[in-house]
């Protein structure tokens, strides 16, 4: 008795026409995955939550340009991922407007901020509460993290820092940050300073703040000079240009690094925080804590 043909096995062709039909179908399927210039089209990816990058906002017009350049790098690293921008204040689009304009689904707020503090703990969850049509998660701030330190080190190098400077007893670094009365923000910045000191081969790093905490950058410079450190560089722990970054750089007696901006390590860090939040589906926005003034001076060694 003749057994029925196994449908999983290739079947013989009854005619040359059938053969040509199959060849054409297979060729069309393969060509559909190519652009006209011969490059392969990106594979379709499953739906991912919208990445909403949250910048502080600044009256400095360079800030918006810088943040947009950073997000362009993020898009290049993750084609197909929906990426939007929202500001806490001063610039459009405001975060609440960005969330209101999303049609629905999931969104992850990635703060382009370098430590925990009021904005991360209050402003972002508050904005999320205005968008009940969305399922919103708040990612961790960008710092502290080794990728952040790589960007800090690269900006110092661009400003003129060389490996040999780390062996000099007369060299020091001031890490200039925005400042916050939140003790967790101060702890995050101290952690970043320790990592930067290690990256620089043990060079002492003094924390300084542009607002809300002490010491100021000029005070930190004087503190290092009193310890015999006369070649003092200022590392700019700011995402984008603005008033704080400009004032901090102006107080540098030697090298002044540029803000972190669109450095490739920053783009990778944005996606890392996004991926962490997506993976942690049970994660909730961090709870509020009472802020306390930061310690007056932090001299950090590796």
N, C-alpha and C positions, 0 to 999 in steps of 0.2 A: 504494500500500500504506500502511495506517495505521501511523504511527510510535508506539511505546510512549510513554506519558507520562513526562516527566522527574520523578523523585521529589523533586527539589529545588524544583520549582515548586509553588505552591499549587494544590490540586486543587478542582474545582467540587464543591459539595455536592449530594448526591442528594435530600436532604430537609431540611425545617426542623429536624428532630430532630438531624441531624448538625451543623448550624450551631450550635444551642443547646449541644450537647455540647462543641464546640470552645471556644465562648465561656466555658462553665463551667470547663473545664480551665485556660484561660489566666488567668481571674480567680482561680481557686484558687491557681495558682502564684504570682501576684503577692501575694495576701493572705497567703500563708505566710511572706513576708519581712517582714511587719509585726506589731508588737505590737497588743494590743487597743486601746491608746490612740492608735494611728495612727502611732507612731514606727517607724522601720525597724529590723529586727533586725540585729545585726552579722553580716557575712559570715563564713562558716566559714573558718578559717585552717588551713594545714597544720600538722602536728605540729612543735612547737618544743621544744627542750631546756628542762627545768625550771630556772628561775632560783632559785638558793638564795642568799639574802642572808646574809652571815656577819657578825654583830655580835660585838663583844668580850665583852659581858656586864658587868653592874654590879650592885652591891647597892642602888643608888639606884632606887627603884621607878619614877621618871620615865623611866628609860632605856628600859625595855621598851615603855612607852606611846608614847614618841617614835619608836622604831624601827618599831613597828606602824603608826603614822600615816604614816611615810615609805613603807612598803610598800603602804599603801592608795593613796597617790598613784601609785605605780608601776603598780598594777593598773588604776587609772583611765586612765592613759596608754596601756596596752597590754591592752585587754580580751581575755580568752581565754588569755593567757599564764600558765602555771602558776608561781606564786611561793610560795616557802617561806622559812622563817627558821630559822637555826641559830646557836647561840652557841659561842664558843670556851671560855668558862667562866662560872661564876656564875649563869647563867640557863638555864631550860628554854625551848624544847628545845635540848639540846646538838647541835652540828653532826653528830656521829657518829650520834645518834639520828634526826635528820632524814633523813640519807642512808640509814640502815637501813630507814626506813619508806617510802622511794620504791620503787615496784614494779619499776623497771628502766628501761632506755633511757639517754638523755643528760641530763646535768645540768651547769650552769655555776655555779661558786661565785664570787659577786661579793662581795669583802670590803668591808664598810662601814668601811674603814680608809683613812686619808688619806695614807699613804706606804708604801713597801716596808719590810720589817723581818722579824723573826723569825716573827710570826704568818703573814704572807703566804707566806714561803719554807719554813716548816717545818710549822706547825700545819695549814694547809689541805691541802697534799699528803699529810700524814700521815692526816688524816681521810678523804681520798679513797681512800687505800689500804685502809681498812677496809670499803669498799663495792665489792667486786669485781663485783657484779651491775650496776654502773652504768658508763657511759663518762663520766668526769668531766674537765672542763677548769676551770682556775683563771684567772679574769679578773684584770686589773690592778687595783690599789687605786684609790680614787676620786681621789687626788691624785698629782701636780699636774695641774690642768686649769683652763681658763678658767671652766667652769661652777662649779667649787668656789670660785673667787675671786668670782664673782657672788653666791654664797650668803654668803660672808664679808662682802662689801661691803653686802649687804642687811641682815644682822644688825647691822653697825655703824650703818647708817642708822636702823634701828629703835631703837637705843640712844641716838640723838641726834646722830650725825655728820652734818654738813652740808657741801655742796660747798665753801663758803668756808673751811672749816677747813684745806683743803689748801694754801691760799696763806699760811697763818700760819707764821712761822719758829719759833713756840713749840710747834708741834703734832708729836706723834709717835705711833706705834702699836707695841704689843708683840703679836706673833703667838704665842699660847700653844698649844703642841702637847704631845702625850703624851711624846715623847722616846724615843730608841732608841740603842743602841750600834752599830747597823748604819750604815756610812757612806753607803749608798744611801738609807736613810731620811732622814738629815740632808740629803743632796743634794736629795731631793724637797721637803723642807720649805723649803730655801733657794729653790728654784724657785717655790714657792707665795708666799713672801715677796716675791720680785721682781715677780711678777704683781700682787700686792696693792698694792705700792708704785706700780706703773704705774696701776692702777685708781684709786688715791687722788690721782693727779696729782703723783706724785713725793714724797709724804710719806715720811720715813724709817721703815722697819719693822725692828724688832729681834726676832730669834727668841728664844724662851724655852721652857723645857721643864718639864713637871711631874714628870718622873722620868728617870733613866738618863743624863742629859746636862745640860750647863750652857750658858748661865746659867739660873737660875730666873727666874720672873716678877718677883719683887722686885728681883733683880740687874739685870735688863734695864730695869726702870723707873728704877733709880738711874743706869744708864749713859746713858739718854736725858736724864735731868735734868741730868747733868754736862755734857751738850752744849747745855744751854740750852732743852731741850724740857720745858715744865712742864705742858702740857695733853696728857696721855698716855692713850690709849684702849687697851684690851686686846681684841683680836680672838680669839674662841674657836674654835680649829681642832680641834674635837671634834664627833663625829657626834651625840652625845646627852649629856644631863646625867649627871653622875657626880662622884666625888671630885675628879678632876683639874680638871674644868671649874669646880667650885665654888671650889676653892682659888685657881685662876687669876683668877677674877672678883673674889674678895675682895681681891686685891692691886692692883686697878686704882685709881689715884688720881683718875680722871676718869670716863670711860665704860667700861662692861663689856658687851660684846656677848654675846648668848645663843649656845648651841651651834647648830650648823647645822640639825639636826633634820630636819623634813619640808618644808624649803623646796622650792618647785617645781624649782629648778635642781638640787637634789640628786637628785630623782626622775628627771629627765632624764639625769643623769650615771650613775646606776645602770643605766639601760637602754642608755646609750652603751657602758659597759664590757661589758655582756652581749652587745650586738651585735658588738663587736669580737672577743670570744672565740668567738662562733658563726661569724663569718666566717673566723677564723684556725683552720681545722680541724687544721693541723699544729702549732699552738702547744702548748708544754709548760710545766708549772710552772717558775718561775724557779729557777735553781740556787742552792745555798747558797754564801755567802761569809763569810769571817771578819769579825766586827764590830770596829770601832775606835771609840774615843770621838769624839763630835762636836766640832767646833771650839768654843772657849769663847764667842765672841761674833760674831754676824753682824749688821752694820749694812747694810741693803740699801736702795739708792736706785734709782729708775727710771733 
